[in-house]
Amino acid sequence: MKRAECYTVKYFILLVCAALIMLLAVIPASAAVESICTLESFSGKIMLKTKGKWGATPVNGMTLYNGDKIVTTENGKATVKFKDGAVIEVSKNSNLRITEQEVKKGFIFKKKVKRRDFKLSIGKISFKTGHKSKVQTRLITPTAVAALRGSAGAFGTNGAENTINQTEGTSDFIGNFIKDVVRDISADLAKRNPAQRAAVNAATAAVAAKTAKDKTIRAMAEAVTIENVKTVENARAILKSQIEETTEAALNAEAAKAAAEENAAEAKDFAKNADKKVSELAKKAESTANKSVKKAANAVKKANTAKKKIVKIAEKVVNAIKKDDTVSAQAALLAGKTNVDAANANADAAAANAATSEAQAKNDDKAAKKAEEVADKTEKAADKTEKAAEKTEKAADKVIEAKVKGDDITAEAAVAAVKANSDAAGANADAAKTNAVVAEAEMIGDKEISKKAEEVAEKTEKAAEKTEKAAEKTVNAVAKVEEAVAKGDMATAEANKEAAKANADAASAQAAVATTNTAVAEAELVGDTAAAEKAEEVAEKTEKAAEKTEKAAEKTEKAAEKVEEAVEKGDEAAADKALEETKERSEEASESAKEAEEESEKVTTTTTTTTTEEETTTTEEETTTTTEEPTTTTTTEEPTTTTTTWATTTTTTTTTTTTTTCP
């Protein structure tokens, strides 16, 4: 497999990873995460947040989990059934979160009991608890709590005033409830409710991100590999795909930000609850969510910055091709690819922070703490990706400069530096991805997957570190080439060029290790044990090939040093012999790197095939319901605006979809 083709495959891996995450809502959960109820039926417009993700397609009979939300609009209704026989009906213009957790109760002897909470920000639900159920049920509004006992009836809230009408059983109240007929909430009142607006915005942002993903796939299908770029049209097709990818990443980051904002809006409402414990938990959730919003907003900004850099790089690419300098054009395109990596890494950082806010919204302190720690790691990996992208751009500029001077040896060495730093960016983006998987596993409450993913994340981080070191050695070798060329010492220049290429191969091999480990984490998250085991086997083989590459690169460096020493002594024969050894060792590194890349490709091929089949079904379902959700419109300037249109009210949030024309 040729190196430039490998980069195109890695582009697709990022899409595969995103697709796997999106499929999480429809793929059966692992044994560690059990469903708590079923969406029996629905009508009209409803929006779901399941396992912390907005944008799931509602389907009759689909399972729902702890912390899931149902949001209905002016003609939406939903019926939910629980395992103990309890049933609720969610009326129009409602915003409901359902949680079911074990809690300890008792003064002296604590015992675990299952508690089910219906947290209604606004709206109305009808309820009937399960027959002889041991589950303790609470109805929670922003201002009050009703603990039910063997009950049936209805309750509702406009966010401030609460009404309950019990036809069976009794309740204990904290805060004020008016005993009266419970009426539906008007559309106008719902549209003015901050929690409802935030929920609609979050759902809209999720839809926008999915739409961008479709555009990315189409753009990538039209693009050739970087290696095959010969014309301006070829280059523009690749640049278009890179811009679409960064647009998608920015929208994914925006969707994560909107999800965190929704958690903040909900928590702010419940912070005024008459129940002190409910109020305290809500305040804690609000604080966590606000932090997540700020961090996600920063990630959105960085993702947009990455796109702007690609637009600037586009001019260099086109100018190089017009001069018939495809080498410089390809180097610049790889620099563009690293900015795609940076955008995706920042989108993962935003997602990890959104997962933190979601875990806290479900009052899972341990998960929220762990997710926050992992989110910090994700942010650091994203920062490293950005730095590697900057180094790639500098190396690409050096290629262009050397080609202008007619210095082919330096240009070739600088190309190796471009590739090595591009691999460093990709490896760190993989580290960001695997850590984001850990955060999501914590958020959904799957400790088993979280533990496995964390182990894989550590391996990915180590591979990324090794990739960075190899890239640094490559840059140092380029500096030696430049110095030798300036002295007219072409033997030393040639030897260090080979050292640069060998270290670039070492970087490529380590990046392949990072990629295969990312595949393991992704497969674990969606519960595909067979794919995870296969990926793990491949990862081990890839790691062995990477170790061979690293050793070959070290030998190449030592051989290059021998050339330099021989030249200084004036021993031409020894220099020629050492130069020959340098080339042989460099070739060994190249062969081992190819072995690592080929192993990595096995995981890519398997995962791509599985995802494509499953994604086809998902896309069909999504197409059916997208038209029922709020309309998304975009402008062509940054930052653009996603507008949710109501009958009389318009809610606007800053989003990041743009249409960019390359030079």
matplotlib code that plots the C-alpha trace (Angstrom):
import matplotlib.pyplot as plt

x = [0.0, 1.5, 1.9, -0.3, -3.1, -2.7, -3.5, -6.7, -7.7, -7.1, -9.4, -12.1, -11.2, -12.2, -15.6, -15.9, -15.2, -17.9, -20.4, -19.7, -20.4, -23.6, -24.7, -24.3, -27.9, -29.3, -26.9, -27.7, -25.9, -23.3, -24.4, -23.1, -25.7, -29.3, -32.3, -34.9, -37.9, -39.3, -40.7, -44.0, -45.4, -45.2, -46.8, -46.0, -42.7, -40.6, -36.9, -34.8, -31.6, -30.5, -27.2, -26.3, -26.7, -29.3, -30.4, -31.5, -34.3, -37.5, -38.7, -41.6, -40.3, -36.8, -35.1, -34.4, -31.7, -31.0, -30.9, -32.6, -34.9, -38.1, -39.0, -42.3, -43.3, -46.8, -48.2, -45.9, -46.9, -45.1, -45.9, -43.2, -43.5, -41.2, -40.2, -42.3, -45.4, -45.4, -46.6, -46.3, -47.7, -45.8, -48.1, -47.3, -44.9, -43.1, -39.5, -38.9, -35.8, -36.1, -33.6, -33.6, -30.9, -30.1, -30.0, -29.3, -32.0, -32.5, -31.2, -29.1, -29.2, -28.9, -30.4, -30.4, -33.6, -34.4, -35.6, -37.3, -37.4, -39.5, -37.9, -40.3, -38.9, -42.1, -45.2, -47.6, -47.4, -50.0, -48.7, -49.5, -47.0, -46.3, -48.5, -46.8, -43.7, -40.9, -39.5, -39.9, -41.2, -40.8, -42.3, -39.9, -40.6, -38.2, -39.8, -41.3, -41.2, -44.0, -43.1, -45.8, -47.2, -49.3, -50.4, -52.1, -53.0, -51.4, -49.1, -47.8, -45.8, -45.2, -41.8, -43.1, -46.5, -47.3, -50.5, -51.4, -54.5, -54.2, -56.9, -55.2, -52.8, -51.3, -48.2, -45.9, -45.0, -42.0, -43.0, -46.3, -48.6, -52.1, -54.6, -56.7, -57.2, -53.9, -53.9, -51.5, -48.9, -49.5, -47.0, -46.3, -45.4, -43.2, -41.3, -40.4, -39.1, -35.2, -34.9, -37.2, -35.4, -32.1, -33.3, -34.6, -31.3, -29.3, -31.5, -31.2, -27.4, -27.2, -29.1, -26.8, -23.8, -25.3, -26.1, -22.5, -21.3, -23.2, -21.5, -18.1, -18.7, -19.8, -16.8, -14.4, -15.8, -15.0, -11.4, -8.3, -5.5, -2.9, -0.3, -2.3, -2.7, -1.7, -4.1, -5.8, -9.1, -7.6, -6.3, -9.5, -11.4, -9.1, -9.3, -13.1, -13.1, -10.8, -13.0, -16.1, -14.4, -13.4, -16.9, -18.3, -15.9, -16.9, -20.5, -19.8, -18.1, -21.1, -23.5, -21.5, -21.6, -25.4, -25.8, -23.8, -25.9, -29.1, -27.8, -27.0, -30.4, -32.1, -30.0, -30.6, -34.3, -34.1, -31.6, -34.6, -36.3, -37.9, -36.2, -32.7, -31.0, -32.5, -31.5, -27.9, -27.5, -28.9, -26.5, -23.6, -24.8, -25.2, -21.6, -20.2, -22.3, -21.2, -17.6, -18.2, -19.9, -16.9, -14.5, -16.7, -17.0, -13.2, -13.1, -15.6, -13.4, -10.3, -12.1, -13.1, -9.5, -8.3, -10.7, -9.4, -5.9, -6.9, -8.3, -4.9, -3.0, -5.3, -3.6, -0.1, -1.4, -2.9, 0.2, 2.5, 0.5, 0.4, 4.2, 4.1, 5.5, 3.4, 5.8, 5.2, 1.4, 1.3, 3.2, 0.8, -2.1, -0.7, -0.5, -4.2, -4.8, -3.2, -5.6, -8.5, -6.9, -6.8, -10.4, -11.5, -9.4, -11.1, -14.5, -13.6, -12.5, -15.9, -17.7, -15.7, -16.7, -20.3, -20.2, -18.9, -21.9, -24.3, -22.8, -23.3, -26.8, -27.6, -26.1, -23.3, -20.5, -17.9, -18.5, -18.5, -15.2, -13.6, -15.1, -13.7, -10.2, -10.4, -11.7, -8.6, -6.5, -8.5, -7.9, -4.2, -4.1, -6.0, -3.4, -0.6, -2.4, -2.5, 1.2, 2.0, -0.2, 1.9, 5.1, 3.7, 2.9, 6.5, 7.9, 5.7, 6.9, 10.5, 9.7, 8.3, 11.3, 13.8, 12.0, 12.2, 16.0, 16.3, 17.6, 16.0, 17.9, 16.6, 13.1, 13.0, 14.2, 11.6, 8.9, 9.8, 9.4, 6.0, 4.9, 6.3, 4.6, 1.4, 1.6, 2.2, -0.9, -2.9, -1.6, -2.5, -5.9, -6.3, -5.3, -8.0, -10.5, -9.8, -9.9, -13.3, -14.5, -13.5, -15.5, -18.6, -18.4, -18.3, -21.2, -23.4, -22.4, -20.5, -17.5, -16.3, -15.9, -14.5, -11.7, -10.9, -11.0, -8.7, -6.1, -6.3, -6.1, -2.8, -1.4, -2.5, -0.9, 2.4, 2.3, 1.5, 4.5, 6.8, 5.4, 6.3, 9.8, 10.3, 9.0, 11.4, 14.3, 13.1, 13.2, 16.7, 17.9, 16.5, 18.5, 21.6, 20.8, 20.5, 23.8, 25.6, 24.2, 25.4, 28.9, 28.7, 29.0, 26.5, 27.4, 26.5, 23.4, 22.3, 22.9, 20.8, 18.1, 17.9, 17.8, 15.0, 13.0, 13.7, 12.5, 9.4, 8.8, 9.1, 6.5, 4.2, 4.5, 3.7, 0.8, -0.5, -0.3, -2.4, -4.9, -5.4, -5.8, -8.4, -10.3, -10.2, -11.7, -14.4, -15.4, -15.6, -17.9, -20.5, -20.3, -18.7, -16.6, -15.5, -14.3, -12.5, -10.7, -9.7, -8.5, -6.5, -4.7, -3.9, -2.7, -0.2, 1.2, 1.3, 3.2, 5.8, 6.3, 6.6, 9.3, 11.3, 10.9, 12.1, 15.2, 15.9, 15.6, 18.1, 20.6, 20.0, 20.9, 24.1, 25.1, 24.5, 26.8, 29.5, 29.2, 29.7, 32.7, 34.3, 33.8, 35.5, 38.5, 38.6, 38.1, 36.0, 35.9, 34.6, 32.0, 30.7, 30.5, 28.6, 26.3, 25.4, 24.7, 22.5, 20.4, 20.0, 18.9, 16.5, 15.0, 14.6, 12.7, 10.5, 9.6, 8.8, 6.6, 4.7, 4.1, 2.7, 0.5, -0.8, -1.7, -3.5, -5.4, -6.9, -8.7, -9.8, -11.2, -13.2, -14.6, -15.5, -17.5, -19.4, -20.2, -21.3, -23.9, -25.3, -25.1, -27.3, -30.2, -29.6, -29.5, -32.8, -34.5, -32.9, -34.2, -37.7, -37.6, -35.4, -38.2, -40.2, -37.5, -36.8, -35.6, -31.9, -30.7, -27.1, -25.3, -22.0, -19.9, -18.1, -19.4, -22.7, -26.1, -28.4, -31.9, -34.8, -38.1, -41.2, -44.7, -44.0, -40.6, -37.1, -34.2, -30.7, -27.4, -24.0, -23.0, -20.3, -21.4, -19.9, -19.6, -16.0, -14.6, -11.0, -8.7]
y = [0.0, 3.4, 6.0, 8.7, 6.2, 5.3, 9.0, 8.8, 5.6, 7.4, 10.1, 7.4, 5.9, 9.2, 9.0, 5.3, 6.3, 9.0, 6.6, 4.0, 6.6, 7.6, 4.0, 3.6, 4.7, 1.9, -1.0, -3.2, -2.2, -4.4, -6.4, -3.7, -1.1, -2.2, -0.5, 0.8, 1.2, 1.1, 3.7, 1.9, 4.4, 8.0, 10.4, 13.8, 15.5, 14.1, 14.5, 12.0, 12.1, 8.6, 7.6, 11.3, 11.8, 13.9, 13.0, 9.4, 8.4, 7.5, 4.0, 2.2, -0.5, 1.1, 0.8, 3.8, 4.1, 5.8, 9.6, 9.5, 12.5, 12.8, 16.2, 16.7, 19.7, 21.1, 17.9, 15.3, 12.5, 9.5, 6.4, 4.7, 1.4, 0.1, -3.4, -3.4, -2.6, 1.2, 3.3, 7.0, 9.1, 12.3, 15.0, 17.7, 20.5, 18.5, 18.1, 15.0, 13.2, 9.7, 8.3, 5.0, 4.4, 2.5, 4.7, 4.0, 4.7, 4.4, 6.1, 3.4, 0.4, 1.6, -0.5, -0.2, 0.6, 1.4, 4.9, 6.2, 9.9, 11.7, 15.1, 17.4, 20.8, 21.7, 19.9, 17.2, 13.4, 10.8, 8.0, 4.6, 2.9, -0.8, -3.3, -4.3, -2.6, -2.1, 0.8, 4.2, 6.8, 10.6, 13.3, 16.2, 19.7, 22.7, 23.8, 20.7, 16.9, 14.4, 10.9, 8.5, 5.4, 3.0, 5.8, 6.7, 10.1, 13.0, 15.9, 18.9, 22.1, 25.4, 25.6, 27.5, 26.2, 22.5, 20.6, 17.0, 14.9, 11.5, 8.9, 6.2, 6.2, 9.0, 11.2, 13.0, 16.5, 18.9, 22.2, 23.3, 21.2, 22.3, 19.4, 20.1, 18.9, 18.9, 20.7, 20.6, 23.3, 25.8, 25.9, 29.6, 28.9, 26.0, 28.1, 30.7, 28.0, 28.1, 24.3, 23.5, 26.0, 24.5, 21.0, 21.9, 23.7, 20.6, 18.3, 20.7, 20.9, 17.1, 17.0, 19.6, 17.5, 14.4, 16.4, 17.6, 14.0, 13.1, 16.0, 14.8, 11.3, 12.7, 15.0, 12.2, 10.0, 12.6, 13.1, 11.3, 10.2, 12.9, 10.8, 11.0, 14.8, 16.1, 18.8, 21.8, 20.0, 17.0, 19.4, 21.3, 18.0, 17.0, 20.5, 20.4, 17.1, 18.5, 21.6, 19.5, 17.3, 20.3, 21.7, 18.4, 18.5, 22.0, 21.0, 18.0, 20.3, 22.7, 19.8, 18.9, 22.5, 22.6, 19.4, 20.9, 24.1, 22.0, 20.3, 23.7, 25.1, 22.1, 22.2, 25.9, 25.3, 22.6, 24.5, 26.4, 23.2, 23.2, 19.8, 20.8, 17.7, 18.1, 21.8, 21.0, 18.3, 20.7, 23.4, 21.0, 19.9, 23.5, 24.3, 21.3, 22.0, 25.6, 24.6, 22.1, 24.7, 27.0, 24.2, 23.0, 26.6, 26.8, 23.5, 25.0, 28.0, 25.8, 23.6, 26.7, 27.9, 24.6, 25.1, 28.7, 27.3, 24.8, 27.7, 29.5, 26.3, 25.9, 28.8, 27.2, 24.0, 25.5, 27.7, 24.7, 22.7, 25.6, 25.5, 21.7, 21.2, 18.3, 17.4, 20.8, 20.5, 17.1, 18.3, 21.2, 18.9, 16.8, 20.0, 20.4, 16.9, 17.6, 20.5, 18.0, 15.9, 19.0, 19.8, 16.3, 16.1, 19.3, 17.9, 14.9, 17.2, 18.9, 15.6, 14.5, 17.6, 17.2, 13.7, 15.1, 17.4, 14.6, 12.3, 15.0, 15.7, 12.1, 12.8, 10.2, 12.0, 9.2, 9.0, 12.8, 13.1, 10.4, 11.8, 15.2, 13.8, 12.0, 15.2, 17.0, 14.3, 14.7, 18.4, 17.9, 15.4, 18.0, 20.6, 18.2, 17.6, 21.3, 21.7, 18.8, 20.5, 23.7, 21.7, 20.0, 23.3, 24.6, 21.4, 21.9, 25.5, 24.1, 21.7, 24.6, 26.7, 24.0, 23.2, 26.9, 26.8, 23.6, 21.8, 18.3, 16.6, 19.0, 19.0, 15.2, 15.2, 17.9, 15.8, 13.1, 15.7, 16.6, 13.0, 12.4, 15.4, 14.6, 11.1, 12.8, 14.8, 11.7, 9.7, 12.4, 12.8, 9.0, 9.6, 12.3, 9.9, 7.0, 9.2, 10.6, 7.0, 6.5, 9.7, 8.4, 5.0, 6.6, 8.8, 5.9, 3.9, 1.1, 0.7, -2.5, -0.7, 2.3, 0.2, -1.5, 1.8, 3.4, 0.7, 1.2, 4.9, 4.6, 2.5, 5.0, 7.9, 6.0, 5.4, 9.1, 10.0, 7.7, 9.2, 12.7, 11.6, 10.1, 13.2, 15.3, 13.1, 13.6, 17.3, 17.2, 15.0, 17.7, 20.4, 18.2, 17.8, 21.6, 22.1, 19.5, 21.0, 24.4, 23.0, 21.1, 17.8, 15.8, 12.4, 13.6, 15.3, 12.1, 10.0, 12.3, 12.4, 8.6, 9.0, 11.5, 9.0, 6.2, 8.2, 9.2, 5.5, 5.0, 7.8, 6.2, 2.8, 4.2, 6.1, 2.8, 1.5, 4.4, 3.8, 0.1, 0.8, 3.4, 0.7, -1.5, 1.3, 2.1, -1.6, -2.0, 1.1, -0.3, -3.7, -5.5, -8.0, -9.9, -6.7, -5.6, -8.9, -8.8, -5.2, -6.1, -8.9, -6.6, -3.9, -6.3, -7.3, -3.6, -2.8, -5.4, -4.1, -0.6, -1.8, -3.2, 0.1, 2.0, -0.1, 0.2, 3.9, 4.0, 2.0, 4.3, 7.3, 5.6, 4.8, 8.4, 9.5, 7.2, 8.9, 12.3, 11.0, 9.5, 12.7, 14.7, 12.4, 12.5, 8.8, 8.6, 4.8, 4.6, 7.3, 5.4, 2.2, 3.9, 5.6, 2.3, 0.9, 4.0, 3.3, -0.4, 0.4, 3.0, 0.4, -2.0, 0.8, 1.4, -2.4, -2.6, 0.5, -1.0, -4.1, -2.0, 0.0, -3.2, -4.7, -1.4, -1.6, -5.0, -3.3, -0.5, -2.8, -4.9, -1.9, -0.1, -3.0, -3.5, 0.2, 0.7, -2.1, -0.8, 2.9, 2.2, 1.2, 4.1, 6.7, 5.5, 5.9, 9.3, 10.5, 9.6, 11.8, 14.7, 16.5, 16.3, 18.1, 21.9, 23.3, 24.1, 27.0, 28.2, 31.3, 31.3, 33.3, 32.2, 31.8, 30.8, 30.6, 27.6, 29.0, 27.0, 28.3, 28.3, 29.7, 33.0, 32.7, 32.3, 30.8, 31.3, 29.6, 30.1, 27.2, 26.4, 25.4, 27.2, 26.9, 27.7, 28.1, 27.1, 29.3]
z = [0.0, -1.0, 1.6, 0.0, -0.4, 3.3, 4.1, 2.1, 3.9, 7.2, 6.1, 5.7, 9.1, 10.8, 9.0, 10.1, 13.7, 13.5, 12.0, 14.7, 17.4, 15.7, 15.4, 19.2, 19.6, 17.5, 18.2, 21.2, 24.3, 26.0, 29.0, 31.3, 30.2, 30.5, 29.0, 31.5, 29.2, 25.7, 23.4, 22.7, 20.3, 19.1, 16.8, 15.4, 16.0, 18.8, 19.5, 21.5, 23.4, 24.0, 25.7, 25.8, 22.1, 20.3, 16.8, 17.3, 14.9, 16.9, 16.2, 17.8, 20.2, 20.5, 23.9, 26.1, 28.8, 32.1, 31.5, 28.1, 27.1, 25.2, 23.8, 22.0, 19.9, 19.2, 17.6, 19.2, 21.7, 23.0, 25.1, 27.2, 29.0, 31.8, 32.7, 35.8, 33.8, 34.5, 31.6, 30.9, 28.1, 27.2, 25.8, 23.3, 24.1, 26.8, 27.9, 30.0, 31.3, 32.7, 35.2, 37.0, 39.5, 42.7, 45.7, 49.4, 51.9, 55.6, 58.7, 60.4, 58.1, 54.5, 51.8, 48.1, 46.3, 42.7, 42.2, 39.0, 38.4, 35.8, 35.5, 33.6, 32.6, 31.0, 29.7, 30.8, 31.4, 32.3, 34.5, 35.9, 38.2, 37.9, 39.7, 43.0, 41.7, 44.2, 42.2, 44.0, 41.6, 41.8, 39.7, 39.6, 38.2, 38.4, 41.6, 43.4, 43.9, 44.3, 45.6, 44.3, 46.0, 43.9, 41.7, 38.4, 37.1, 35.4, 36.3, 34.5, 34.9, 33.0, 34.7, 37.7, 38.6, 39.0, 38.7, 39.6, 39.3, 40.9, 40.1, 42.2, 45.1, 47.1, 47.1, 49.4, 48.2, 48.7, 47.2, 45.8, 43.6, 42.7, 42.7, 39.5, 36.0, 34.2, 30.9, 27.9, 27.6, 24.8, 21.9, 22.6, 26.3, 25.4, 22.8, 25.5, 27.9, 28.0, 28.5, 25.6, 23.3, 24.3, 23.6, 20.2, 19.4, 20.4, 18.3, 15.3, 15.7, 15.7, 12.4, 10.9, 11.8, 10.1, 7.0, 6.9, 7.1, 4.0, 2.1, 3.3, 2.0, -1.4, -1.6, -0.7, -3.4, -6.0, -4.8, -6.0, -3.7, -2.9, -4.7, -7.9, -8.0, -11.4, -12.3, -10.6, -10.8, -8.9, -6.2, -5.9, -5.4, -2.5, -1.0, -1.2, 0.7, 3.3, 3.7, 4.0, 6.6, 8.7, 8.3, 9.6, 12.5, 13.4, 13.3, 15.5, 17.9, 17.7, 18.3, 21.4, 22.6, 22.1, 24.0, 26.9, 26.7, 26.9, 30.1, 31.5, 30.7, 32.3, 35.4, 35.9, 36.0, 38.6, 40.8, 42.2, 43.4, 46.9, 47.6, 48.9, 47.5, 44.0, 44.1, 45.1, 42.5, 39.8, 40.8, 40.6, 37.1, 36.0, 37.0, 35.2, 32.1, 32.0, 32.1, 29.3, 27.2, 27.4, 26.5, 23.7, 22.4, 22.3, 20.4, 17.8, 17.4, 16.8, 14.3, 12.3, 12.5, 11.0, 8.1, 7.4, 7.3, 4.6, 2.6, 2.8, 1.9, -1.2, -2.9, -2.4, -3.8, -7.0, -7.6, -7.3, -9.8, -12.2, -12.1, -12.7, -9.2, -8.0, -5.2, -3.5, -4.2, -2.6, 0.4, 0.9, 0.6, 3.4, 5.4, 4.7, 5.9, 9.2, 9.7, 9.1, 11.9, 14.2, 13.5, 14.2, 17.4, 18.7, 17.8, 20.0, 22.8, 22.6, 22.6, 25.7, 27.5, 26.5, 27.9, 31.2, 31.4, 30.6, 33.2, 35.8, 34.5, 35.5, 38.9, 38.3, 40.2, 39.6, 35.9, 35.6, 37.4, 35.2, 32.1, 33.0, 33.5, 30.2, 28.5, 29.6, 28.0, 24.8, 24.8, 25.2, 22.3, 20.2, 21.1, 20.1, 16.8, 16.2, 16.8, 14.5, 11.9, 12.2, 11.8, 8.8, 7.2, 7.9, 6.3, 3.3, 2.9, 3.0, 0.2, -1.9, -1.1, -2.0, -5.2, -6.2, -5.6, -7.5, -4.4, -5.0, -2.1, 0.5, -1.1, -0.9, 2.8, 3.6, 2.0, 4.6, 7.3, 5.9, 6.0, 9.5, 11.1, 9.2, 10.8, 14.2, 13.7, 12.8, 15.7, 18.2, 16.6, 17.2, 20.8, 21.1, 19.6, 21.9, 25.0, 23.8, 23.6, 27.3, 28.2, 26.3, 27.9, 31.3, 30.4, 29.3, 32.4, 30.8, 33.2, 31.4, 28.0, 29.8, 31.3, 28.0, 26.1, 28.6, 28.2, 24.5, 24.8, 26.8, 24.0, 21.4, 23.4, 23.6, 19.8, 19.3, 21.5, 19.4, 16.2, 17.5, 18.4, 14.9, 13.3, 15.4, 14.3, 10.7, 11.0, 12.5, 9.6, 7.2, 9.0, 8.5, 4.8, 4.4, 6.2, 4.1, 0.8, 1.9, 2.3, -0.9, 0.9, -1.2, 0.3, 3.8, 2.4, 0.7, 3.8, 6.0, 3.4, 3.8, 7.6, 7.2, 5.1, 7.5, 10.5, 8.5, 7.9, 11.7, 12.3, 9.7, 11.4, 14.8, 13.4, 12.0, 15.6, 16.8, 14.1, 14.9, 18.6, 17.8, 15.8, 19.0, 21.1, 18.6, 18.2, 22.0, 22.3, 19.9, 21.4, 18.4, 20.4, 17.3, 15.5, 18.7, 19.0, 15.4, 15.7, 18.8, 17.0, 14.1, 16.5, 18.1, 14.6, 13.6, 16.8, 16.1, 12.5, 14.0, 16.4, 13.4, 11.6, 14.5, 14.9, 11.1, 11.4, 14.3, 12.2, 9.3, 11.5, 12.7, 9.1, 8.2, 11.0, 9.6, 6.3, 7.9, 9.9, 6.8, 4.8, 7.5, 7.4, 3.7, 3.4, 0.2, 0.1, 3.7, 3.0, -0.1, 1.9, 4.7, 2.3, 0.8, 4.2, 4.9, 1.8, 2.8, 6.3, 5.0, 2.6, 5.6, 7.4, 4.4, 4.1, 7.8, 7.6, 4.6, 6.7, 9.5, 7.1, 5.5, 8.8, 9.7, 6.4, 7.5, 10.3, 8.1, 5.5, 8.0, 9.9, 6.7, 5.4, 8.6, 9.0, 5.4, 5.7, 9.0, 8.0, 4.9, 7.2, 9.6, 6.8, 5.4, 8.9, 9.4, 6.1, 7.1, 10.2, 9.3, 7.7, 10.9, 12.9, 13.0, 9.7, 9.5, 7.3, 6.8, 5.4, 3.6, 6.0, 9.2, 11.8, 10.2, 11.8, 12.4, 12.8, 14.4, 13.0, 15.1, 14.2, 16.0, 17.7, 16.3, 18.3, 17.0, 18.0, 16.5, 14.3, 11.9, 8.4, 5.5, 1.8, 0.7, -2.8, -3.3, -5.5]

ax = plt.figure().add_subplot(projection="3d")
ax.plot(x, y, z, "-o")
ax.set_aspect("equal")
plt.show()
